[in-house]
Amino acid sequence: MRHVRKLAPISALALTLAVASTSACLDRPVSVEKPTTKSSVLIAARQGAVDKIDLLFMIDNSASMADKQDILAEAVPDLITSLVTPACIGDDGKPNGQRANPSAGEGQECANGTPEFRPVSDIHVGIVSSSMGGFGGDQCADPNKPFERDGAHLVARGPKGAPIEGVGSSNFLAWLPGLPQNKDKPRLPGAPPITDLEVLKKSASELVKGVGDTGCGLEAQLESVYHFLNEPNPYQNVALVGPNQNQASLAGLDGTLLEQRADFLRPDSLVAVIMLTDEDDSQAVSYTHLTLPTSDLV
């Protein structure tokens, strides 16, 4: 009972505060609010199915990467298979063990069930490494070790330097089988069309294996991807300038990279980037000292 008597005044006080608070809310002045009208416009945007993919791998080629590249080389054929011949899904929402036939008409790709997504009939597969060089320093500057300075170019060196079937002068693979949906698509002079799925899978795996692990220890994974895909005026090298040759300056315009980019990227494709690395990005580029002749700017 003593506890009840002690709590009673607190309850009364709380009730008093609640009443006071309620009455205070009713005393607020009412202001004039002009009516407003709003209109909403809804525009339906149709999302078409993806029919072409530009698949870019960024593969770390520093000394610790050989075993990771071997694993990726084994997985790449499965990835390509799943894009070109996706799984058929049964009425229970699960794969039924069949694969879609890309040459069948739309809606008829699976004898039973429906495809997980429409088979992708147009794929570019390219690789850039993490080796951008020493950025003007004395590391990764050995002329006898060119793989330390790939410069965000597409690399297509097969295992032990062997050529890779289907790779053209632009250093990437182009999957473009003779299907009706590919009838009017242009053929690139730097990338001969691959029409055999087994060739595509084997060549993509060899492309990964050939990246190697003798690259620069200053891994520039993010810079390499940006440099290839986005940099409007990709520099050709990092030069040392100034009275004491102690200031790094981005110099030159990399025409080879621009040509590869123009062939590899399409304006209406889905761009997918897959990174394989075991290190943080260590590039240190500053774009405040870009030195390019005005006539070279694009």
C-alpha positions in Angstrom: 0.0 0.0 0.0 2.9 2.4 0.7 3.9 2.1 -3.0 0.4 3.1 -4.2 0.4 6.1 -2.0 3.8 7.3 -3.3 2.8 6.9 -6.9 -0.5 8.6 -6.7 0.8 12.2 -6.7 3.0 11.4 -9.8 -0.1 10.0 -11.6 -2.0 13.1 -10.7 0.8 15.4 -12.0 1.0 13.4 -15.2 -2.7 13.8 -15.7 -2.5 17.6 -15.0 0.3 18.0 -17.6 -1.6 16.0 -20.2 -4.7 18.2 -19.7 -2.6 21.3 -19.9 -0.8 20.1 -23.0 -4.1 19.2 -24.6 -5.6 22.7 -24.0 -2.4 24.3 -25.2 -2.8 22.5 -28.5 -6.3 23.9 -28.9 -5.1 27.5 -28.4 -2.8 27.6 -31.5 -3.8 30.3 -34.0 -5.2 29.2 -37.3 -3.5 30.7 -40.3 -4.9 31.2 -43.8 -3.7 28.5 -46.3 -4.2 29.2 -50.0 -5.4 26.2 -51.9 -2.9 24.6 -54.2 -3.4 22.3 -57.1 -0.9 19.7 -58.3 -0.9 17.5 -61.3 1.0 14.3 -61.8 2.0 12.9 -65.2 2.7 9.2 -65.5 4.6 8.0 -68.5 5.0 4.3 -69.0 8.5 3.3 -70.0 8.8 -0.1 -71.5 11.9 -2.0 -70.4 13.0 -4.2 -73.3 14.8 -7.5 -72.8 18.6 -7.4 -72.8 19.8 -8.9 -76.1 23.4 -7.7 -76.0 26.0 -7.6 -73.2 29.5 -6.1 -73.1 31.2 -8.2 -70.5 34.4 -6.7 -69.1 36.7 -8.5 -66.7 39.2 -6.7 -64.6 41.7 -9.3 -63.5 44.5 -8.5 -61.1 47.7 -9.8 -62.6 50.1 -9.3 -59.7 52.2 -12.0 -58.2 49.6 -13.6 -55.9 46.8 -14.1 -58.5 47.7 -17.4 -60.4 45.4 -19.7 -58.3 42.5 -17.2 -58.4 42.8 -16.9 -62.1 42.7 -20.7 -62.5 39.4 -20.8 -60.5 37.9 -18.0 -62.7 39.0 -19.7 -65.9 37.0 -22.8 -64.8 33.9 -20.8 -63.9 33.8 -18.6 -67.1 32.4 -21.3 -69.4 29.5 -21.9 -67.0 28.8 -18.2 -66.9 28.7 -18.0 -70.7 26.5 -21.0 -70.9 24.0 -19.5 -68.5 23.8 -16.4 -70.6 23.6 -18.0 -74.0 21.4 -20.9 -73.0 19.6 -20.0 -69.7 17.9 -22.6 -67.6 14.3 -23.5 -68.2 12.0 -22.9 -65.3 9.1 -25.3 -64.5 5.7 -24.5 -63.1 7.1 -24.8 -59.6 9.4 -21.9 -60.2 12.5 -24.2 -60.2 14.9 -25.2 -63.0 13.7 -28.3 -64.6 17.0 -29.5 -65.9 16.5 -28.2 -69.5 18.2 -25.3 -71.2 16.7 -22.8 -73.5 17.3 -23.1 -77.2 18.4 -19.6 -78.5 17.5 -20.6 -82.1 13.9 -21.2 -81.3 11.3 -18.5 -81.7 10.4 -16.2 -78.9 8.2 -18.0 -76.3 9.3 -21.4 -77.6 12.9 -21.5 -76.3 12.0 -24.2 -73.8 10.1 -27.5 -74.7 8.8 -27.5 -71.1 8.6 -24.4 -68.9 9.9 -21.0 -69.7 13.5 -19.6 -69.9 14.9 -17.9 -66.8 15.5 -14.9 -69.2 15.7 -14.5 -72.9 18.9 -16.1 -74.3 21.6 -13.4 -75.0 22.6 -13.6 -78.6 25.2 -10.9 -78.8 28.1 -10.8 -76.3 31.5 -9.0 -76.2 34.0 -10.5 -73.8 37.1 -8.5 -72.9 39.7 -8.2 -70.2 41.8 -5.4 -68.7 44.4 -6.0 -66.1 45.3 -4.1 -62.9 48.7 -3.0 -64.2 48.7 0.6 -65.2 52.5 1.0 -64.5 54.3 3.0 -61.9 52.5 6.3 -62.5 55.8 8.2 -63.1 57.7 6.4 -60.3 60.6 4.0 -60.7 58.4 0.9 -60.0 57.1 -1.2 -62.8 59.3 0.6 -65.3 61.5 -2.4 -66.4 61.4 -2.5 -70.2 61.8 -6.2 -70.1 58.5 -6.6 -68.2 55.8 -5.2 -70.5 53.0 -6.9 -68.6 53.5 -4.4 -65.8 52.2 -1.6 -68.0 49.1 -2.9 -69.8 47.7 0.7 -69.7 44.0 -0.4 -69.4 44.2 -1.9 -72.9 42.2 -5.0 -73.7 44.6 -7.9 -73.2 44.4 -11.1 -75.2 47.4 -13.2 -74.5 46.8 -16.9 -74.4 48.4 -19.4 -72.0 52.2 -19.3 -72.7 51.6 -16.8 -75.4 49.6 -19.0 -77.6 47.0 -17.4 -79.9 43.4 -17.5 -78.9 40.8 -18.6 -81.5 38.2 -15.9 -82.3 40.3 -12.9 -81.1 40.7 -10.1 -83.6 42.8 -7.0 -83.7 40.7 -5.3 -81.0 41.6 -8.0 -78.5 38.1 -9.2 -77.4 35.7 -12.0 -78.2 32.4 -11.3 -80.1 29.6 -13.9 -79.8 27.3 -13.3 -82.7 25.7 -16.5 -84.0 23.7 -16.6 -87.2 20.3 -16.1 -85.6 17.4 -14.1 -87.0 17.8 -11.4 -84.3 21.4 -10.9 -85.4 20.6 -10.6 -89.1 21.1 -6.9 -89.5 23.8 -6.3 -86.8 27.1 -5.0 -88.1 30.2 -7.2 -88.1 33.3 -5.5 -86.6 36.6 -5.7 -88.5 38.5 -6.0 -85.3 36.3 -8.7 -83.8 35.3 -11.7 -86.1 32.0 -13.1 -85.0 32.1 -16.4 -83.1 29.2 -18.7 -83.9 30.3 -21.9 -82.1 29.4 -21.8 -78.3 32.2 -24.3 -77.5 34.8 -22.0 -79.2 33.5 -19.1 -77.2 33.7 -20.9 -73.9 37.2 -22.3 -74.6 38.5 -19.0 -75.9 37.1 -17.0 -72.9 38.7 -19.5 -70.5 42.1 -19.1 -72.3 41.7 -15.4 -72.2 41.6 -15.5 -68.4 44.5 -17.9 -68.1 46.7 -15.8 -70.3 46.4 -12.7 -68.1 49.3 -14.0 -66.0 50.7 -13.0 -62.6 53.8 -10.9 -63.6 52.1 -7.6 -63.5 52.7 -4.4 -61.5 52.5 -4.6 -57.7 50.8 -1.2 -57.7 47.4 -2.6 -58.5 45.1 -0.1 -60.2 41.8 -2.1 -60.4 39.4 0.9 -60.3 41.6 3.2 -62.4 42.0 0.5 -65.1 38.2 0.1 -65.5 37.5 3.8 -65.4 40.4 4.5 -67.8 39.0 2.0 -70.4 35.3 2.7 -70.1 34.9 6.3 -69.1 38.0 8.5 -69.3 37.2 11.0 -72.1 40.9 11.6 -72.9 42.9 8.6 -71.7 46.5 9.6 -71.1 49.2 7.6 -72.8 51.8 7.8 -70.1 52.8 9.7 -66.9 55.8 12.0 -67.5 58.0 13.7 -65.0 58.1 17.5 -65.6 59.2 20.6 -63.8 62.6 22.1 -63.1 63.7 19.2 -61.0 61.7 16.5 -62.9 59.7 15.8 -59.7 56.2 16.6 -60.9 54.0 13.9 -62.5 52.0 15.0 -65.6 49.6 13.0 -67.6 50.7 13.2 -71.2 49.7 12.0 -74.6 46.4 10.6 -75.9 46.0 6.8 -76.1 44.5 6.3 -79.5 44.8 2.5 -79.3 42.6 2.4 -76.2 40.0 4.7 -77.8 39.8 2.4 -80.8 39.4 -0.7 -78.6 36.7 1.1 -76.6 34.8 2.2 -79.7 34.7 -1.4 -81.0 34.0 -3.0 -77.6 31.2 -0.8 -76.2 27.8 -0.4 -77.8 25.4 2.4 -77.0 22.5 0.1 -76.5 24.2 -2.8 -74.6 24.2 -3.9 -71.0 27.7 -3.3 -69.6 28.8 -5.7 -66.9 32.1 -5.4 -65.0 33.5 -8.4 -63.1 36.6 -7.8 -60.9 39.0 -10.5 -59.7 41.5 -9.2 -57.2 42.9 -9.9 -53.7 44.3 -6.4 -53.0 43.0 -2.9 -52.5 43.3 -0.4 -55.3 46.6 1.5 -55.0 46.5 3.9 -57.9 47.4 7.5 -57.3 46.5 9.5 -60.4 45.7 13.2 -60.2 43.9 14.7 -63.2 44.8 18.2 -62.3 48.0 18.2 -64.4 46.7 16.7 -67.6 48.9 17.8 -70.5 47.4 17.2 -73.9 47.7 19.2 -77.1 44.4 20.9 -77.9 44.2 19.3 -81.3 44.3 15.8 -79.7 41.3 16.4 -77.4 38.1 14.4 -78.3 
